[in-house]
Amino acid sequence: MVYVPGADHGAPGIFTERKLVDFFVRNVFGQDPPNWNATSTHFPSS
């Protein structure tokens, strides 16, 4: 459970969305959630 001070019951935002995704990935799919702090490297195609 994540408590966000000053937020109502449907605390929107990227933090709560990622925590929700992490929960389902870990508990439903049985996998490790993605590393949200990793930087993705995108190389444009020529």
Secondary structure as GFF3:
##gff-version 3
##sequence-region A 1 46
A	DSSP	alpha_helix	14	27	.	.	.	ID=ss1
###
